[in-house]
Amino acid sequence: MTADTLRRAAEVLRALSNGSTEGPWLVGHEVDGAYAERRTVVRAQGLRVVTVGQTRQHHHREAEANVAFIATMHPGVGLALADWLQLEADRLGWLENYATPQALTVARAILGEAS
């Protein structure tokens, strides 16, 4: 069951990463709205990938930190994490009870399961 959880999470993360705009993702400046000139945009390949807190300044005090975090966790990072989870699953073999707690925590978070 543990190896299966790791493999399922790796598959989900790989599918999400492969379906996203290729990285690296970079933080950019918003051009208008409440956050004009603030670093609240993630760009990749010259395109806007995501904008955080564009119109309601009072709702997103952490907008710039959120954008920096999102940019850091681009699809290349997702693929690396998927590879790590797959490696952990393959390493287990029949030793299901020896999975690293960190790998299981990451896998369950990806799958939306309780840890």
PyMOL commands that place a pseudoatom at each C-alpha (Angstrom):
pseudoatom trace, name=CA, resn=MET, resi=1, chain=A, elem=C, hetatm=0, pos=[0.000, 0.000, 0.000]
pseudoatom trace, name=CA, resn=THR, resi=2, chain=A, elem=C, hetatm=0, pos=[2.796, 2.445, 0.842]
pseudoatom trace, name=CA, resn=ALA, resi=3, chain=A, elem=C, hetatm=0, pos=[4.642, 1.920, -2.449]
pseudoatom trace, name=CA, resn=ASP, resi=4, chain=A, elem=C, hetatm=0, pos=[1.316, 2.277, -4.254]
pseudoatom trace, name=CA, resn=THR, resi=5, chain=A, elem=C, hetatm=0, pos=[0.678, 5.615, -2.527]
pseudoatom trace, name=CA, resn=LEU, resi=6, chain=A, elem=C, hetatm=0, pos=[4.104, 6.862, -3.599]
pseudoatom trace, name=CA, resn=ARG, resi=7, chain=A, elem=C, hetatm=0, pos=[3.567, 5.676, -7.194]
pseudoatom trace, name=CA, resn=ARG, resi=8, chain=A, elem=C, hetatm=0, pos=[0.098, 7.225, -7.434]
pseudoatom trace, name=CA, resn=ALA, resi=9, chain=A, elem=C, hetatm=0, pos=[1.425, 10.552, -6.170]
pseudoatom trace, name=CA, resn=ALA, resi=10, chain=A, elem=C, hetatm=0, pos=[4.316, 10.399, -8.647]
pseudoatom trace, name=CA, resn=GLU, resi=11, chain=A, elem=C, hetatm=0, pos=[1.852, 9.778, -11.499]
pseudoatom trace, name=CA, resn=VAL, resi=12, chain=A, elem=C, hetatm=0, pos=[-0.387, 12.678, -10.441]
pseudoatom trace, name=CA, resn=LEU, resi=13, chain=A, elem=C, hetatm=0, pos=[2.544, 15.043, -10.073]
pseudoatom trace, name=CA, resn=ARG, resi=14, chain=A, elem=C, hetatm=0, pos=[4.053, 13.943, -13.383]
pseudoatom trace, name=CA, resn=ALA, resi=15, chain=A, elem=C, hetatm=0, pos=[0.726, 14.500, -15.194]
pseudoatom trace, name=CA, resn=LEU, resi=16, chain=A, elem=C, hetatm=0, pos=[0.286, 17.943, -13.615]
pseudoatom trace, name=CA, resn=SER, resi=17, chain=A, elem=C, hetatm=0, pos=[3.864, 18.927, -14.419]
pseudoatom trace, name=CA, resn=ASN, resi=18, chain=A, elem=C, hetatm=0, pos=[3.684, 17.724, -18.007]
pseudoatom trace, name=CA, resn=GLY, resi=19, chain=A, elem=C, hetatm=0, pos=[0.387, 19.555, -18.514]
pseudoatom trace, name=CA, resn=SER, resi=20, chain=A, elem=C, hetatm=0, pos=[1.776, 22.894, -17.285]
pseudoatom trace, name=CA, resn=THR, resi=21, chain=A, elem=C, hetatm=0, pos=[3.768, 25.599, -19.031]
pseudoatom trace, name=CA, resn=GLU, resi=22, chain=A, elem=C, hetatm=0, pos=[7.388, 24.509, -19.171]
pseudoatom trace, name=CA, resn=GLY, resi=23, chain=A, elem=C, hetatm=0, pos=[9.700, 26.167, -16.675]
pseudoatom trace, name=CA, resn=PRO, resi=24, chain=A, elem=C, hetatm=0, pos=[11.652, 27.775, -15.372]
pseudoatom trace, name=CA, resn=TRP, resi=25, chain=A, elem=C, hetatm=0, pos=[9.061, 30.178, -14.056]
pseudoatom trace, name=CA, resn=LEU, resi=26, chain=A, elem=C, hetatm=0, pos=[10.132, 33.703, -13.217]
pseudoatom trace, name=CA, resn=VAL, resi=27, chain=A, elem=C, hetatm=0, pos=[8.591, 36.373, -11.019]
pseudoatom trace, name=CA, resn=GLY, resi=28, chain=A, elem=C, hetatm=0, pos=[7.478, 39.471, -12.912]
pseudoatom trace, name=CA, resn=HIS, resi=29, chain=A, elem=C, hetatm=0, pos=[5.866, 42.826, -12.248]
pseudoatom trace, name=CA, resn=GLU, resi=30, chain=A, elem=C, hetatm=0, pos=[2.139, 43.476, -12.541]
pseudoatom trace, name=CA, resn=VAL, resi=31, chain=A, elem=C, hetatm=0, pos=[1.372, 46.132, -15.151]
pseudoatom trace, name=CA, resn=ASP, resi=32, chain=A, elem=C, hetatm=0, pos=[-1.889, 47.550, -13.754]
pseudoatom trace, name=CA, resn=GLY, resi=33, chain=A, elem=C, hetatm=0, pos=[-4.471, 47.273, -10.976]
pseudoatom trace, name=CA, resn=ALA, resi=34, chain=A, elem=C, hetatm=0, pos=[-3.940, 47.455, -7.226]
pseudoatom trace, name=CA, resn=TYR, resi=35, chain=A, elem=C, hetatm=0, pos=[-0.571, 45.691, -7.575]
pseudoatom trace, name=CA, resn=ALA, resi=36, chain=A, elem=C, hetatm=0, pos=[0.888, 47.727, -10.470]
pseudoatom trace, name=CA, resn=GLU, resi=37, chain=A, elem=C, hetatm=0, pos=[4.683, 47.489, -10.414]
pseudoatom trace, name=CA, resn=ARG, resi=38, chain=A, elem=C, hetatm=0, pos=[4.616, 44.840, -7.639]
pseudoatom trace, name=CA, resn=ARG, resi=39, chain=A, elem=C, hetatm=0, pos=[6.118, 41.392, -8.148]
pseudoatom trace, name=CA, resn=THR, resi=40, chain=A, elem=C, hetatm=0, pos=[2.842, 39.458, -8.290]
pseudoatom trace, name=CA, resn=VAL, resi=41, chain=A, elem=C, hetatm=0, pos=[3.077, 37.741, -11.689]
pseudoatom trace, name=CA, resn=VAL, resi=42, chain=A, elem=C, hetatm=0, pos=[4.670, 34.432, -12.669]
pseudoatom trace, name=CA, resn=ARG, resi=43, chain=A, elem=C, hetatm=0, pos=[5.941, 34.274, -16.249]
pseudoatom trace, name=CA, resn=ALA, resi=44, chain=A, elem=C, hetatm=0, pos=[7.375, 31.477, -18.364]
pseudoatom trace, name=CA, resn=GLN, resi=45, chain=A, elem=C, hetatm=0, pos=[8.494, 31.587, -21.980]
pseudoatom trace, name=CA, resn=GLY, resi=46, chain=A, elem=C, hetatm=0, pos=[7.415, 35.231, -22.120]
pseudoatom trace, name=CA, resn=LEU, resi=47, chain=A, elem=C, hetatm=0, pos=[3.839, 34.395, -21.084]
pseudoatom trace, name=CA, resn=ARG, resi=48, chain=A, elem=C, hetatm=0, pos=[1.885, 35.155, -17.932]
pseudoatom trace, name=CA, resn=VAL, resi=49, chain=A, elem=C, hetatm=0, pos=[1.402, 31.858, -16.091]
pseudoatom trace, name=CA, resn=VAL, resi=50, chain=A, elem=C, hetatm=0, pos=[-0.401, 33.165, -13.011]
pseudoatom trace, name=CA, resn=THR, resi=51, chain=A, elem=C, hetatm=0, pos=[-1.247, 36.426, -11.266]
pseudoatom trace, name=CA, resn=VAL, resi=52, chain=A, elem=C, hetatm=0, pos=[-1.840, 36.659, -7.532]
pseudoatom trace, name=CA, resn=GLY, resi=53, chain=A, elem=C, hetatm=0, pos=[-3.810, 39.402, -5.801]
pseudoatom trace, name=CA, resn=GLN, resi=54, chain=A, elem=C, hetatm=0, pos=[-4.214, 41.634, -8.831]
pseudoatom trace, name=CA, resn=THR, resi=55, chain=A, elem=C, hetatm=0, pos=[-7.362, 43.520, -7.867]
pseudoatom trace, name=CA, resn=ARG, resi=56, chain=A, elem=C, hetatm=0, pos=[-7.953, 43.221, -4.116]
pseudoatom trace, name=CA, resn=GLN, resi=57, chain=A, elem=C, hetatm=0, pos=[-4.909, 44.433, -2.294]
pseudoatom trace, name=CA, resn=HIS, resi=58, chain=A, elem=C, hetatm=0, pos=[-6.363, 43.977, 1.198]
pseudoatom trace, name=CA, resn=HIS, resi=59, chain=A, elem=C, hetatm=0, pos=[-7.006, 40.258, 0.616]
pseudoatom trace, name=CA, resn=HIS, resi=60, chain=A, elem=C, hetatm=0, pos=[-3.480, 39.291, -0.422]
pseudoatom trace, name=CA, resn=ARG, resi=61, chain=A, elem=C, hetatm=0, pos=[-0.861, 40.809, 1.851]
pseudoatom trace, name=CA, resn=GLU, resi=62, chain=A, elem=C, hetatm=0, pos=[1.393, 37.852, 1.061]
pseudoatom trace, name=CA, resn=ALA, resi=63, chain=A, elem=C, hetatm=0, pos=[0.900, 38.088, -2.721]
pseudoatom trace, name=CA, resn=GLU, resi=64, chain=A, elem=C, hetatm=0, pos=[4.571, 38.627, -3.529]
pseudoatom trace, name=CA, resn=ALA, resi=65, chain=A, elem=C, hetatm=0, pos=[5.702, 35.750, -1.302]
pseudoatom trace, name=CA, resn=ASN, resi=66, chain=A, elem=C, hetatm=0, pos=[3.012, 33.508, -2.840]
pseudoatom trace, name=CA, resn=VAL, resi=67, chain=A, elem=C, hetatm=0, pos=[4.210, 34.357, -6.338]
pseudoatom trace, name=CA, resn=ALA, resi=68, chain=A, elem=C, hetatm=0, pos=[7.839, 33.657, -5.422]
pseudoatom trace, name=CA, resn=PHE, resi=69, chain=A, elem=C, hetatm=0, pos=[6.825, 30.282, -3.997]
pseudoatom trace, name=CA, resn=ILE, resi=70, chain=A, elem=C, hetatm=0, pos=[4.728, 29.370, -7.054]
pseudoatom trace, name=CA, resn=ALA, resi=71, chain=A, elem=C, hetatm=0, pos=[7.568, 30.324, -9.405]
pseudoatom trace, name=CA, resn=THR, resi=72, chain=A, elem=C, hetatm=0, pos=[9.996, 28.197, -7.394]
pseudoatom trace, name=CA, resn=MET, resi=73, chain=A, elem=C, hetatm=0, pos=[7.733, 25.138, -7.661]
pseudoatom trace, name=CA, resn=HIS, resi=74, chain=A, elem=C, hetatm=0, pos=[7.607, 25.110, -11.483]
pseudoatom trace, name=CA, resn=PRO, resi=75, chain=A, elem=C, hetatm=0, pos=[6.984, 21.901, -13.505]
pseudoatom trace, name=CA, resn=GLY, resi=76, chain=A, elem=C, hetatm=0, pos=[10.678, 20.968, -13.495]
pseudoatom trace, name=CA, resn=VAL, resi=77, chain=A, elem=C, hetatm=0, pos=[10.546, 20.782, -9.701]
pseudoatom trace, name=CA, resn=GLY, resi=78, chain=A, elem=C, hetatm=0, pos=[7.346, 18.743, -9.953]
pseudoatom trace, name=CA, resn=LEU, resi=79, chain=A, elem=C, hetatm=0, pos=[9.028, 16.243, -12.276]
pseudoatom trace, name=CA, resn=ALA, resi=80, chain=A, elem=C, hetatm=0, pos=[12.020, 15.964, -9.943]
pseudoatom trace, name=CA, resn=LEU, resi=81, chain=A, elem=C, hetatm=0, pos=[9.687, 15.307, -6.999]
pseudoatom trace, name=CA, resn=ALA, resi=82, chain=A, elem=C, hetatm=0, pos=[7.796, 12.718, -9.059]
pseudoatom trace, name=CA, resn=ASP, resi=83, chain=A, elem=C, hetatm=0, pos=[11.084, 10.974, -9.865]
pseudoatom trace, name=CA, resn=TRP, resi=84, chain=A, elem=C, hetatm=0, pos=[12.024, 10.995, -6.160]
pseudoatom trace, name=CA, resn=LEU, resi=85, chain=A, elem=C, hetatm=0, pos=[8.668, 9.501, -5.141]
pseudoatom trace, name=CA, resn=GLN, resi=86, chain=A, elem=C, hetatm=0, pos=[9.010, 6.807, -7.827]
pseudoatom trace, name=CA, resn=LEU, resi=87, chain=A, elem=C, hetatm=0, pos=[12.550, 6.043, -6.656]
pseudoatom trace, name=CA, resn=GLU, resi=88, chain=A, elem=C, hetatm=0, pos=[11.320, 5.750, -3.063]
pseudoatom trace, name=CA, resn=ALA, resi=89, chain=A, elem=C, hetatm=0, pos=[8.543, 3.379, -4.184]
pseudoatom trace, name=CA, resn=ASP, resi=90, chain=A, elem=C, hetatm=0, pos=[10.944, 1.229, -6.200]
pseudoatom trace, name=CA, resn=ARG, resi=91, chain=A, elem=C, hetatm=0, pos=[13.434, 1.175, -3.321]
pseudoatom trace, name=CA, resn=LEU, resi=92, chain=A, elem=C, hetatm=0, pos=[10.831, -0.244, -0.961]
pseudoatom trace, name=CA, resn=GLY, resi=93, chain=A, elem=C, hetatm=0, pos=[10.199, -3.470, -2.804]
pseudoatom trace, name=CA, resn=TRP, resi=94, chain=A, elem=C, hetatm=0, pos=[8.676, -5.766, -0.229]
pseudoatom trace, name=CA, resn=LEU, resi=95, chain=A, elem=C, hetatm=0, pos=[9.828, -3.583, 2.687]
pseudoatom trace, name=CA, resn=GLU, resi=96, chain=A, elem=C, hetatm=0, pos=[6.618, -1.534, 2.782]
pseudoatom trace, name=CA, resn=ASN, resi=97, chain=A, elem=C, hetatm=0, pos=[7.116, -0.435, 6.384]
pseudoatom trace, name=CA, resn=TYR, resi=98, chain=A, elem=C, hetatm=0, pos=[10.441, 1.259, 5.671]
pseudoatom trace, name=CA, resn=ALA, resi=99, chain=A, elem=C, hetatm=0, pos=[9.258, 4.180, 3.581]
pseudoatom trace, name=CA, resn=THR, resi=100, chain=A, elem=C, hetatm=0, pos=[10.674, 7.502, 4.640]
pseudoatom trace, name=CA, resn=PRO, resi=101, chain=A, elem=C, hetatm=0, pos=[8.066, 9.556, 6.502]
pseudoatom trace, name=CA, resn=GLN, resi=102, chain=A, elem=C, hetatm=0, pos=[8.954, 12.601, 4.384]
pseudoatom trace, name=CA, resn=ALA, resi=103, chain=A, elem=C, hetatm=0, pos=[8.153, 10.792, 1.131]
pseudoatom trace, name=CA, resn=LEU, resi=104, chain=A, elem=C, hetatm=0, pos=[4.833, 9.588, 2.514]
pseudoatom trace, name=CA, resn=THR, resi=105, chain=A, elem=C, hetatm=0, pos=[3.957, 13.078, 3.760]
pseudoatom trace, name=CA, resn=VAL, resi=106, chain=A, elem=C, hetatm=0, pos=[4.653, 14.573, 0.329]
pseudoatom trace, name=CA, resn=ALA, resi=107, chain=A, elem=C, hetatm=0, pos=[2.754, 11.802, -1.465]
pseudoatom trace, name=CA, resn=ARG, resi=108, chain=A, elem=C, hetatm=0, pos=[-0.299, 12.111, 0.755]
pseudoatom trace, name=CA, resn=ALA, resi=109, chain=A, elem=C, hetatm=0, pos=[-0.332, 15.904, 0.373]
pseudoatom trace, name=CA, resn=ILE, resi=110, chain=A, elem=C, hetatm=0, pos=[-0.266, 15.539, -3.416]
pseudoatom trace, name=CA, resn=LEU, resi=111, chain=A, elem=C, hetatm=0, pos=[-3.100, 13.017, -3.264]
pseudoatom trace, name=CA, resn=GLY, resi=112, chain=A, elem=C, hetatm=0, pos=[-5.123, 15.095, -0.780]
pseudoatom trace, name=CA, resn=GLU, resi=113, chain=A, elem=C, hetatm=0, pos=[-5.044, 12.320, 1.810]
pseudoatom trace, name=CA, resn=ALA, resi=114, chain=A, elem=C, hetatm=0, pos=[-4.617, 12.640, 5.539]
pseudoatom trace, name=CA, resn=SER, resi=115, chain=A, elem=C, hetatm=0, pos=[-1.038, 12.116, 6.671]
for i in range(1, 115): cmd.bond("trace and resi %d" % i, "trace and resi %d" % (i + 1))
show_as sticks, trace
zoom trace
